């Protein structure tokens, strides 16, 4: 029996609400779910929706080993007794997110769980709480011993009930200031992200060329408005082709997603954050999943933030969380 780990993220935000709303109507069947985070925000949400407790508290993650299918909660000791105000960005929320991630890394390394879903956190609050990481991706890469430079952030539209074409986008760079992006777009980085993206597509059983964005408008216009395509991107694509990877490009960023959304490319490699994620969120805002490629364990996350303004209102969509959970189940099953 597989065990999936879910961190509640920043418990002042949407994480506890999404978890409670999903599992009170869709209990775990045939698997163990290990939640990590404070109990009080879950209890607060259960009281709000008038639902009974759906989880069993355990004193240590290892307590779930050999247990029946079900949902279990481990609350890290340093979070006990703390107050997590609903809907407010506070360092205590960052502390909970960081402490829960630390515990989740230990759970994965110990073989207690086979995959991880992370609910949203606030990067600023995480750092104010003393965790010096830009976000989940970098935190997990460092703590799992992979290194930040060896993972690739990938986001995809995912709906298990709809098999029509979806955008799937990997990013060469993640969260640097835009002015730093050209210097971070290297041939080695492009090739590494292409390898990881190709592996992900194989796991999903998808075929076809990975479309690669140019960095400059019109993909540089033959060097007239930028030479990164000629000097960096095209040589990286040639190297990828020599390895047997199916790639196409560089394609201008203002046209590639039109064709990808219609199935021409099973995935796109974008050079920077907003180039890739603006079109993806336009089409798949409520059904997008964040997947970290290159980690030793499958990791997914809803592709939205903490939603402080919606926390506790019941108005937030659960769709992205449910898509992330479905994707995690699929990836863990494929890795078995």
N, C-alpha and C positions, 0 to 999 in steps of 0.2 A: 504494500500500500504506500502510495506517495504522500509526502507531507509538503504542503505549500506554505511559505511564510509570508505574512502581510504586515508591514509596518503601518501604523496609523498616521505617520507623517507629523505635521504640526497639528496637535489636537485642538488648537484654538480655531482651526479652519475646518474644511469639509471632510477630512479623512474619516473621523468617527461616524459622521452622519452617513456617508456613502456605504461604509461597511455595515452599519446597523440596518439601513434600509434594504440593502441587498440580502443579507443573510437571514433576516427575519422572514423573508418570503421565499428564499432559495437556500435552504440548509445544505450543508456539505453532505454529499452522498458518495461513498466509495473512496474518500480521501480524508486526510487530516488537514485542517487549516490551523496554523499557529499564528495568532495575532500577537504583535508586540507593540506595547504602548500602555498609557495609563487607562485604568478602568473607568474613572469618574466621567470623562466625556462620553463614553459609550452609554453609561447608565443615564446620563442626562438626556441623550438622544432617545433612548428607549422610553423614558418617561414622557418625552414630548410626543412620540408617536403612539404611545399606549401599548407597547409590545413587551412581551416577556423576555427575560434574559436568554440569549441564544448561545452563550459560550460558557465554558467551564474554566475557572482560573486554575493555573498551575504555578507552583513555586519556583520551578526551573524548567527551561525548555526541554531538557532531556526527559522530563516526566511524560511527554507525549509519545515517546518511543514505545511501540508495541500496543498502544491504545487503539480503541475502536475508531472508526471514522467519526469525525465530529469537529467542532470548532473550539479551540482552546486559546486562552489569553495568558500571556506572560507579561507582567508589569516590572520593568527594571527597577531595582531597589531605590535608585536615586530619584525616581519619580513619585514614590509613594507620598501621599499627603499634600502634594503641590496642587495649587489652583490653576486651572486652565480656562480663563475667561473666553466664552464663545464669541467669535467674530472680531478678535483684537490681535493685532500683530505685536507680540511681546517676546522677549528673550526666553521666557520659560517655555514657549512653544518651540523655539529653536533647540532648547536643551532636550526636550522630549524627543524631537525628531532625531537629533544626533545620538542620544543614548539608545534609542530604539534601533537605529542603523548599526551602531556598534554591536548590540546584542544579535542582530540579524546576521552580521558577518560571522560571528562565533557559531551561530546555528548552522550556517552553510558549511563552514570549514569542518565542523564536527560531523557532518553527514546527517544531521537531524532532519533537515529539509533539503529538497532538491531544486527549489526555485524560489524567487522572491518577487513580490509585488510591493511597490512603495507608493503610499499615498502622498499627496503633495506636501512640500515644505516651503518655507519662506527662506530664501538664500541669505537675506540680510539678518534675519533672526538667528539662523543657524550660526552665522559668523559671530554675531554678538554674544552667543552662548559659549563661544570659545572653540568652535569647530572651524578650522581654517580651510574651508573648501568652497568652491563656487556653487556646488550643488550635489545632487545624488550621484551623477555619473562619475565625477572626479573623486568623491568620497569612496565609492565602492571600488573604483580602479586602484586607488592607493591602498585601502585596507585589505583588499583581496590579493595584493601583491602583483598586480598586472602592470601598473603604471599608467598615468593619465594619457600618455602619448600612444598607448597600444589599444585603446578602445575607440569605438565609433558610435556616436549618437545617431539613432535611427528612429524615425517616426512613421507610422503607417496608419492609413484608414483600415479599420477592421470591423466587419459585421458578420458573425457566423451564419446569419440567416440570409445573406445577400452576397452572391459570388460575382457580382458585376465588377469591372475594373476599379481598382483603388490606387490612389497615390501612395507610394512608399518612398521615403526620402532619407538618405544618409547625408551627414554633414561632415565636410572636411574640417571646418572649424566650428566651435560651439558658442562660447560666450565672451569672446574678446571684444574690445572696442573696434568699431568698423575700420578705424584708421590702421589697425594692426593686422588686418586680415591678409593683405597681399603678401606680407612677409611670412605668414604662417602657411600659405598655400604652397607646399613643396611637392616635388614629384614623389618623394618617398611617402609622404602622408596620403596623397591621392591614391597611390598604388595600394597602400595598406587598407584604406577604406574600401577600395574596390574588392579586394580579397575577402574582407569580412562581409560585405554586402552580398557578394556572390555565394558565400557559404550560407547566409541566411536564406537567400532565395532557394537554394537547393533543399534546405530544411523544409521549406514551405511547398516544395514540389513545383516551383515556378521556373519557366524558361524564357529566354529572350534577352536582348541586350540591355545592359545598364546604361541609361542615358546620362551623359556627363555635361553639366552646365559649364559654360564659359564664365570667367570671372568678370569680364568687362561687358558693357553694352555691345550687342551684336557679336558676342564672342570675339571682341577685339577688332573686327573688320579688317582681317588680314594684317594686323599689326598697326593699323592707322590710329586706333584708340586704345592702345595697350598691347604689350607684348607677352603678358603672362601665358596666354594661350599657346603662342609659338614656342616660348622658351621653357615652359614648365608643364602645362597640361597635355599638350600633344605628345611630347616624349613619354609622359607617364602612361598615356593610353596605348602607345606603341609597346611599351614594356608589358602592360597588362595583356595585350593581345598575344605577345610572345609567350606568355604563361598559359595561354589557352582561355583567358577570360573573355566573355562576350561583352564588348563595350561599344558605345557609339558616342561620337562627339569630337570636340566640344560643340554643344548646341546652345544658341542664345537663351538666356534665362527667361526671356519674355515669350518664348514660343514652346519650349520643351515640355512644359506642364500641360499645355493644350493636348499634345499628342500622348503624353503619359496617362492622362486621365481617361483616354480612349483605348488604352491597352497596348500602345506601341512599345512602351518600356515597362517591365515589371517593377523597376525601381529607378530612381534618379539619384545621382550624387551631386549635391549642391555645394558650392564653395563656402557659403556662410549662412548663418542662422536664418535671417529674414528672407533671403533668396529662396530657400527651400520650404520654410514653414508658413509663410504667408499664403501661398496657394493651397498647401495641404489643409490648413485650418479653415480656409474659405469653403472647401468641399467637405471636410470631415471633422468639423469642430467638436461635435458631440460623440464621435466614434473613432477618435484618434488614440493611438497607443504609442508610448515611448518605450523603445527596446534598446538596451545597451549591448552592442555587439563587441565581442572580444573578451568578455568576462568568462570565468570558468563555470559559471552557473547562469541559467536563464534569469533575466530580470526585466520586468515590465513595469509600467506606471501609467496612470491616466495622464493624458496630455492636456492638463489644465493646472492652474495654480490653486492656492489655498482657498480662494473664494470667500474671504472674510465677510464680504457684504451679503453673501447668501447663506453662510453657515447658520444653522439653527432655524431656517425658514421653511425647509422642506421643498424649496423651489429649484434647487440645483438638480441637474440631470445626473442619473446614475449610469448612463450609457457608456461613458468612457471608462469608468471603473470596471463595468461588466465586460467590456471589450478587452481590457487589459488582463482580466482574470481568465477569460477564454483563451487569449493568446498564450498566457503563461502555461495553462494546462496543455495546450498543444505543443509548446516548446519542450516542456518537461517530458511529455510522452514521446516525442521524437528523440530526446536525448537518452531515453531508457535503453 
